[in-house]
Each structure stands twice: as structure tokens, then as C-alpha cells.
Amino acid sequence: MAKKNADRPDLDDKAFVQATSEARSRYGRFNLAIVGASGVGKSSLVNAVFGRDWAKVGRGLPVTRGVQFYSDDSLGIWDVEGFEIGSPVPPDQQLRNHLDAIAAHSGDHQISVVWYCVKANDDRLTPADIAMIRELDARGLPVILVLTKVDWIKNPLTGHQGVAKDVEAFVDWLNDPVDEAGARLRIPYRRVILTSTRDKHGKGKGHGLGDLVTETLALAPERDKDAFRIAQRLNLPWKREMARPIIATASAAAAGAATVPLPVSDALTLAPIQLTMMGRIAAIYDLEVKTMLSAGALAQFGVQVAGRALATSFLKLIPGAGVVVNAAVAGALTAATGESWMKICELLHTGKIDVRKLDQEWAKYAPSFMDVARKLVERRVGRK
């Protein structure tokens, strides 16, 4: 419950907290298995795609030798070591033991997609790699073969990015693998993706990560797709596509609540609808907003989104509005608020806003008169 303040009405934050919790529960968790030897770049890949540094953050669950599980609300990572050279256990049996250990866990721990990681400067997949990929496929797990630590070369004339000849030859072999005798090999990975998380100077945002994210979503089971959209941090349009129907639903609910026009002094009654919307959008952007904010800051947000002060400032400028919030205004205000909140969630999600300064930053993105007026026009045009 928010703290009372002489300048702010008492605001119940339960709608926000409950909506966030319910959304997280509904979307579930995406579980990714990453297979590869130590030093192949698995941690850097996870950090680049998901914004998590699993070496320092996350709840670790020791499973068995060679397997580690890290998780938070939206993402689970099964870190599986590659074949241990010198082991008397064959590689497929070694992996089979790992997969049996994973299968013994509950349904919300089960693997959705596998990234099988190999360094780009290798010439071929080893027999151990091939045996392990076949074992993963036999378990019905979709495998993406990820070449890591690719050195990209920029063509000085075209500006296009390419790779060294030896890497190009490796990729050609992967696209049509044959053994030393020239016989075709069956290696059941679904796609080969070339990646780097930094350029050769250790800078930049890397290459191939967008392709990796797109292919992972395509191969994910339908039930896990939204969880993956939430967990990844590279494709913001996916998150907007999830958020906008929530804004539309909240706008319709707010309009319904104001079918009988509300006095401006009662506009705060829209707050539960708008806080529910905010909580659901926060879940899509994988934010623990409740733990970031003081009760006073959340109350300030609530007053902003409920539109009491904002309504007072613009209602006089809308012909016929008078001193009440009607259905059109309530819906437009909620829509504008949803868009503003989505924008600030994106900035938090990408680290462009310091959460410690969120109280001050919110004022820059609160819906303006023009935002609400634009939504009013959109609603009228939509009815025609």
C-alpha cells in the first residue's frame, strides 16, 4: 500500500503487483540448453542475447557433473559441458546421462531449444560432436549449431561483412557434411548460425545474434514462444507486439468504466485498470518494477496514470468535456499512458534509464495533452 501524502491520494498498488505476478505465471519460463566445451564462449553468448551474466548472477542449481542450471523468472539455462576427452564413457552415453538428469526435474525445467556451440576456427565437427547432436535429436530437441567467436571482415569496397576463407570452408562443410571417404553424414542440427559477441578488438555489439534469436523463436514450442520473447533483449518489436493488445484492452475497460462520465475529482477510480495494464507490460519487459520503486514513487506513477492532474490540465481544452471524464477521454488517456509506460519500460529494459532516477525520468515520458488528443482522434477515426 502506498504511503499517504498531502499532495497525493492514497493509492493501492495491489493491482500492479498482482498483474505482474499473474503475467509472469502465465508466460512461464523459457529453458535453453547450451552445449559446448569450456572456453567456447557460452557465457558471453547468453549475456549478449539475454543481458544476464551467469558467472555472477542467477540462481545456480548443481545437477550432476558436467551440468549446471541457472534460472530467473523468465529464463532457464542448462549449461552442459562438451565431451570430456579421456572419459571411458562414449560421448552419446555421457550426454544421455546428462539428459536423463535433466528429465528427472519438473516440467517447468524441461529444455525448449538447444544451442550446440563450436568455435568458428575448428575445421570439422568431431565424432564426439556428431554423436552428441544425434543424441539430442533422438530426444526430440531442436538443435541450432552456433559457431562462436567468428572474426568478421569488412570488405573495404562494399562495406559488407564476411568471414575468413577457413571459416567459410567450415560452413560449406557444415551445409553438406561428408566423411573422409566422401560419404554424406547425417548430422541433425536445424540451422547453422555464425556469431560473435564482440569484434576482433573486443568492442561492438557482435554479429549474427539477431539471426540466432529469430531461429530460436521459430524452433521453440508454441507454449514457450512468449517466454522467449520476454527473456531475450535484442528484438524490442516482439515486446511491443505483446504489449499493445494489453493497452487496447485496458483502454476499452477504462472507456467502459466512464460510460457514465466521471467527475475529474473521481478520475483516480481508473487507477486499478491502468496499474493492471502497467504491471502486465512490466512483466513483458522482464522488469521487477515493484522492487525498484519506493511506495511514494509508485503512488506518483499512479496519480499520473490515473490522470487526475493531467485531466485537469487538458479537459478545458476539449470542447464539451467540461469537468468530467467521459468514455472517450478515459480510453484515450489510458491508451496514451500505456504507450508512455511501454516506452519507459523499454528504456529500463535496455539500461538507458537509471532506475535510481526513475522518479525524475518519469515526468519526461508522462502522456501529454497532444498524446491524449491524438488517441482521441484515433478512436473517432476507428469508429468510422
C-alpha positions in Angstrom: 0.0 0.0 0.0 1.4 3.4 -0.9 2.1 5.9 1.7 -0.3 8.8 2.3 0.8 12.2 1.2 -1.0 15.6 1.5 -0.4 16.2 -2.2 -1.3 12.7 -3.4 -4.3 10.5 -2.8 -3.8 7.1 -1.1 -3.1 4.6 -3.9 -3.3 0.9 -3.6 -0.6 -0.8 -5.6 -2.1 -4.3 -5.3 -3.4 -4.2 -8.9 0.1 -3.6 -10.2 1.7 -6.3 -8.1 -1.0 -8.8 -8.8 -1.0 -8.2 -12.5 2.8 -8.6 -12.8 2.7 -11.8 -10.8 -0.1 -13.3 -12.9 1.5 -12.3 -16.1 4.8 -13.9 -15.1 3.0 -17.1 -14.1 1.0 -17.2 -17.4 4.1 -16.6 -19.7 6.2 -19.1 -17.8 9.9 -19.7 -18.4 11.9 -20.5 -21.5 14.6 -23.1 -20.9 17.6 -23.2 -23.2 20.3 -25.8 -23.2 23.8 -24.6 -24.2 26.2 -27.4 -25.0 29.9 -26.8 -25.6 33.3 -27.1 -24.2 34.7 -24.7 -21.6 36.0 -21.5 -23.3 33.8 -21.8 -26.3 32.0 -18.6 -25.3 28.7 -19.8 -23.9 28.6 -17.2 -21.1 29.3 -14.3 -23.5 26.6 -15.5 -25.8 24.0 -15.7 -23.0 25.0 -12.2 -21.8 24.7 -10.7 -25.3 21.3 -12.2 -26.1 19.6 -12.2 -22.7 21.5 -9.5 -20.7 22.4 -11.9 -17.9 25.9 -12.6 -16.7 25.5 -16.1 -15.4 29.0 -16.1 -14.0 27.9 -13.5 -11.4 24.1 -13.5 -11.4 21.3 -16.1 -11.2 20.3 -19.0 -9.0 22.6 -21.9 -9.7 21.4 -25.5 -9.3 24.1 -28.2 -9.3 22.6 -31.1 -11.2 25.3 -33.6 -11.9 28.9 -33.4 -13.0 29.0 -31.5 -16.3 25.6 -29.9 -16.0 24.5 -26.7 -14.3 21.1 -25.0 -14.2 20.7 -21.2 -13.8 17.3 -19.5 -13.7 15.2 -16.5 -13.0 11.5 -15.8 -13.7 11.6 -15.8 -17.5 14.7 -17.8 -18.4 16.4 -21.0 -17.5 19.8 -22.0 -18.8 21.1 -25.6 -18.8 24.8 -25.3 -19.2 26.1 -28.7 -20.5 29.8 -29.4 -20.9 31.0 -30.9 -24.1 32.5 -34.3 -24.3 35.2 -34.9 -21.7 38.3 -36.1 -23.5 39.8 -39.2 -22.0 36.5 -40.3 -20.4 35.8 -44.0 -20.7 32.1 -43.2 -21.3 31.2 -42.7 -25.0 30.1 -39.1 -25.8 26.5 -40.1 -26.7 26.2 -42.0 -23.4 27.7 -39.2 -21.5 25.2 -36.8 -22.9 22.4 -39.3 -22.4 23.2 -39.4 -18.7 23.1 -35.6 -18.6 19.7 -35.5 -20.4 18.3 -38.2 -18.0 19.3 -36.0 -15.1 17.5 -33.0 -16.7 14.4 -35.1 -17.5 14.1 -36.0 -13.8 13.2 -32.4 -13.0 9.7 -30.9 -13.2 8.0 -29.8 -16.4 8.9 -26.2 -16.0 12.6 -27.1 -16.2 12.5 -29.0 -19.5 14.5 -27.9 -22.5 12.9 -26.0 -25.3 15.8 -25.4 -27.7 19.5 -26.4 -27.8 22.4 -24.2 -28.8 25.3 -26.5 -29.7 28.4 -24.3 -29.6 31.6 -24.8 -31.5 34.4 -22.4 -32.1 34.5 -21.0 -35.6 38.2 -21.8 -36.1 37.6 -25.5 -35.9 37.8 -27.3 -39.2 35.2 -30.0 -38.6 32.9 -31.4 -36.1 34.5 -34.2 -34.1 33.0 -37.6 -33.9 32.0 -36.7 -30.3 30.1 -33.6 -31.5 28.3 -35.6 -34.1 27.3 -38.3 -31.6 26.0 -35.8 -29.1 24.0 -33.8 -31.7 22.4 -37.1 -32.8 21.5 -37.9 -29.2 19.9 -34.5 -28.8 17.9 -35.0 -31.9 16.8 -38.5 -30.8 15.4 -36.9 -27.7 13.2 -34.6 -29.9 15.2 -31.5 -29.0 15.7 -28.9 -31.9 19.5 -28.1 -32.2 21.0 -24.9 -33.6 24.7 -25.3 -34.4 26.2 -22.0 -33.2 29.7 -21.1 -34.4 31.2 -18.8 -31.8 34.0 -16.2 -31.8 33.7 -15.5 -35.5 36.1 -12.9 -36.8 34.1 -10.8 -39.2 36.0 -9.0 -42.0 34.6 -5.8 -43.6 35.0 -5.5 -47.3 36.6 -2.1 -47.9 34.7 -1.6 -51.2 31.2 -2.9 -50.5 31.2 -2.5 -46.7 29.7 -6.0 -46.4 30.8 -8.2 -43.5 32.4 -11.6 -44.4 34.5 -14.3 -42.8 37.9 -15.8 -43.4 38.4 -18.5 -46.0 38.9 -21.2 -43.5 35.7 -20.4 -41.7 33.8 -20.2 -45.0 35.1 -23.6 -45.9 33.9 -24.9 -42.5 30.5 -23.5 -43.1 30.4 -25.1 -46.6 31.2 -28.4 -45.0 28.5 -28.0 -42.3 25.9 -27.3 -45.0 26.9 -30.6 -46.8 28.9 -32.7 -44.3 30.9 -35.7 -45.6 33.3 -38.1 -44.0 36.9 -38.6 -45.1 35.8 -41.1 -47.7 33.4 -38.6 -49.2 30.3 -40.3 -47.8 27.5 -38.0 -46.7 27.0 -37.6 -43.0 23.7 -37.2 -41.2 24.1 -34.5 -38.5 20.6 -33.4 -37.5 21.1 -29.7 -36.5 18.3 -27.4 -37.8 20.4 -24.4 -38.7 24.0 -23.1 -38.6 24.4 -19.6 -37.2 27.7 -17.7 -37.2 28.1 -15.4 -34.2 30.4 -13.1 -32.4 29.6 -11.1 -29.3 32.3 -8.5 -29.9 34.5 -7.6 -32.9 38.2 -8.7 -33.0 39.1 -5.7 -31.0 36.8 -6.6 -28.2 34.3 -3.9 -29.0 30.9 -3.5 -30.6 27.6 -5.4 -30.4 28.7 -8.5 -32.3 27.1 -10.2 -35.3 24.7 -13.0 -36.0 22.8 -12.6 -32.8 19.6 -11.4 -34.4 19.6 -14.5 -36.7 20.2 -16.7 -33.6 17.3 -15.1 -31.8 14.9 -15.4 -34.8 15.8 -19.0 -35.4 15.4 -19.9 -31.7 11.9 -18.4 -31.6 11.0 -20.3 -34.8 12.1 -23.6 -33.2 10.6 -23.0 -29.7 7.5 -24.9 -28.8 4.4 -22.7 -29.2 3.8 -22.7 -25.4 7.3 -21.3 -24.8 7.4 -18.6 -27.5 6.2 -15.7 -25.4 8.5 -16.6 -22.6 11.4 -16.4 -25.0 10.2 -13.1 -26.4 10.3 -11.8 -22.8 13.7 -13.3 -21.9 15.6 -12.1 -24.9 16.8 -8.4 -25.1 17.6 -7.9 -28.8 14.2 -7.8 -30.5 12.1 -5.0 -28.9 9.4 -5.1 -31.6 8.4 -8.5 -30.3 7.7 -7.0 -26.9 5.7 -4.1 -28.3 3.6 -6.6 -30.2 2.8 -8.3 -26.9 2.2 -5.0 -25.0 -0.1 -3.2 -27.4 -3.1 -5.7 -27.1 -2.8 -5.1 -23.3 -3.0 -1.4 -23.9 -6.0 -1.8 -26.1 -7.8 -4.0 -23.6 -7.1 -1.5 -20.8 -8.3 1.4 -22.9 -11.6 -0.4 -23.6 -12.0 -1.2 -19.9 -11.4 2.5 -19.0 -13.9 3.7 -21.5 -16.4 1.2 -20.2 -15.8 2.4 -16.6 -16.5 6.0 -17.8 -19.7 5.2 -19.8 -21.4 7.3 -17.2 -19.0 10.3 -17.2 -16.8 10.6 -14.1 -16.1 13.9 -12.3 -12.5 14.9 -12.6 -12.2 14.5 -8.9 -13.1 10.8 -9.3 -10.7 10.1 -12.1 -8.5 8.1 -9.8 -11.0 5.3 -9.9 -9.4 4.4 -13.3 -6.1 3.7 -11.4 -6.7 -0.1 -10.9 -7.3 -0.5 -14.6 -4.2 1.4 -15.5 -2.0 -0.1 -12.8 -3.0 -3.6 -14.0 -2.0 -2.6 -17.5 1.3 -1.2 -16.2 2.0 -4.4 -14.3 1.4 -6.6 -17.3 3.6 -4.5 -19.5 6.4 -4.5 -16.9 6.3 -8.4 -17.0 6.7 -8.3 -20.7 9.9 -6.2 -20.4 11.1 -8.6 -17.6 11.2 -5.8 -15.0 10.9 -6.2 -11.3 9.5 -2.7 -11.1 7.9 -3.2 -7.7 11.3 -3.8 -6.1 12.8 -0.8 -8.0 10.4 1.8 -6.7 9.5 3.2 -3.3 5.9 3.3 -2.4 5.9 7.1 -2.9 7.3 6.7 -6.4 4.7 4.1 -7.3 2.0 6.4 -5.9 3.3 9.2 -8.1 3.1 7.0 -11.1 -0.4 6.0 -10.2 -1.6 9.6 -9.9 0.0 10.3 -13.3 -1.6 7.3 -15.0 -4.9 7.8 -13.3 -4.8 11.2 -15.0 -6.2 13.4 -12.3 -3.7 16.2 -12.7 -3.4 15.6 -16.4 -7.2 15.6 -16.9 -7.5 18.9 -15.0 -4.9 20.5 -17.4 -6.4 19.4 -20.7 -10.2 18.9 -20.2 -10.8 22.6 -20.5 -9.3 22.5 -24.0 -11.6 19.7 -25.2 -15.0 21.1 -26.4 -17.8 19.7 -24.4 -15.6 17.9 -21.9 -16.4 20.3 -19.0 -15.3 18.9 -15.7 -16.0 15.2 -16.3 -14.0 12.3 -17.8 -16.2 10.7 -20.4 -15.7 7.3 -22.1 -13.7 8.7 -25.0 -11.3 10.7 -22.7 -10.8 7.8 -20.3 -10.0 5.4 -23.2 -7.7 7.9 -24.9 -5.9 8.8 -21.6 -5.3 5.1 -20.8 -4.0 4.4 -24.3 -1.6 7.4 -24.2 -0.5 6.3 -20.7 0.1 2.7 -21.9 2.3 3.9 -24.8 4.3 6.2 -22.4 4.7 3.4 -19.9 5.8 0.9 -22.6 8.5 3.5 -23.7 9.8 3.8 -20.2 9.9 0.1 -19.7 11.9 -0.3 -22.9 14.4 2.3 -21.6 14.7 0.5 -18.3 14.9 -2.9 -20.0 17.8 -1.7 -22.2 19.6 0.1 -19.4 19.1 3.6 -20.9 17.4 4.9 -17.7 19.0 4.5 -14.3 16.3 3.0 -12.0 17.6 5.2 -9.2 16.5 8.3 -11.1 13.2 6.9 -12.3 11.2 9.3 -10.2 12.6 12.2 -12.2 12.7 10.4 -15.5 9.0 9.5 -15.5 8.0 13.1 -15.9 9.7 13.2 -19.3 7.6 10.4 -20.6 4.2 11.0 -18.9 1.5 11.4 -21.6 1.0 15.0 -22.7 -2.1 16.8 -23.9 -1.1 16.1 -27.5 -0.7 12.4 -26.8 -4.2 12.1 -25.4 -5.7 14.3 -28.1 -4.1 12.1 -30.8 -5.6 9.0 -29.2 -9.0 10.7 -29.1 -8.7 11.3 -32.9 -7.6 7.7 -33.5 -10.6 6.4 -31.5 -13.0 8.6 -33.5 -11.4 7.6 -36.8 -11.5 3.9 -35.8 -15.3 4.1 -35.3 -15.9 5.3 -38.9 
